[in-house]
Amino acid sequence: VTIEFPGYKDMTVDLCYLAREELVKLRKKCVTTKFSKKTRQPEETLDEEKFLIEYCKAVIKNWSGFKYSYLEELLLVDVSAFDPDDTLTFTRDNAEALMRNSNIFDTWVTETVSELENFTGNK
């Protein structure tokens, strides 16, 4: 679904609902099990970078109206070489960079995706 990003005029993000079962599957794909010499037990380790990439691919599908002036508010980045009213193109790399470096964007995406009512007609 297309959802307005709060506080940013005309900026929308296309998100896909991720059910808990799908999130668990996604997490399992990003977990490795290694034998610990210290505890002599297998230990699971989440590859956070791989998880971020897979999570972004699963939930963030596109965006529009994402101006460079908005980017400057979400990230510590120099956009002086761009017109503040030009829009940032959606790419997987751009989405991952935002999720990795912007607490505001990451929190909003995570909370929005976890609310089922955002993806039903019961808003």
N, C-alpha and C positions, 0 to 999 in steps of 0.2 A: 504494500500500500504506500501511497504518497502521503507523507506527514510533514506539516510545517515545522521548521526548526524554530523554537520559541525565541522571540526577541530580535529576529533577523528578518526584515521585510522581504517577502517574495522568495525566501530560501526554503526549498523543500528537499526532503531526503526520501528515497524509495527504499523501504525496509521490508524484509521478509520475516515472518514469525518463525521462531525457532522453539519448538516444543521441548520440554525437559528431556524427553527420550532422545531427541536429535542432538541436544547439547551434550548429553552423556556420551553418545556415539562419537561426536566431534572430539570431545576431551580424550576418549580412549585412543583415538588415532594419534594423539599428540603425547601420549605417555609411553615412556620406555621403562623397562624393568631391568635393573642391574643388581648383581649380587654384591652386597656390602661385606667387605672383609672385616670391618669393625663389629657389626652386629651378627654376621654370618647368616643373614636373612636377605631375601630379595627385597629391593626397595624400588618403589615407583617414583619416577621423576617426570614432572610435566615440562615439556618443551614449550615455554611461554611464547617464544617467537613464532613457532609453528602454529600454536593455538591461535594467536592473534591473526595470522594470515588466513587460516581456515575459517575463523569466526567472521572476519570481515567479508570473505568470499561468500559465506552463507547468508549473512544478514543485510549487508549494504549493497544495494543493486545499482543505485544511481543517485544523482542529486541535480538540482537546478537552482539558479539564482544565487549561487554561492560566490559572492563578490570578494575580491581581494581585500577590501576593507574589513570584511567579516573575518577573513583568515587571520589578519593582524590582531584581532581581538581574541582569537582562540589559541593562537600559537605565538611563541616568541620568534618572529620571522620578519625579515626586511622585504617589504613589497614595494619599495620606493621606485623600482624600475617598471612597475605596472600601473596602469590606470586603476584607481581604487574601485571604479564602477565596472571594470571588466570582470568576467566570471572565471573562476577556477574550474577547469575541466575535470570531470570525474574520471579517475583512473584507480585501479586497485592500489597502486603505490600511494596515491594521494589519500585514499581512504585509510590505508594502514598507517601512514604517517600521522594523520589526525588522531586515530585511535591510540597510537603509541604515545603521542606527545600532548594531547589536549584532554585534560581531565573533564572539562565541560562537555566536549563532544562524546567522549567515551562513556561518561555517566549517562548522558541523555540517550544514546543509542541502546545501551544495556537496559536501562529502565523501560524505554519505549518498547523494545523487542519482547520484554518479559510480560508486558501487559496484554493479555489476550483481547481485551475489549478494543484495543487499537486496530485489530484486524477483523473485527466483526461489525455488523451494522448497528451495534448497541452502544454507540458513542454518546 
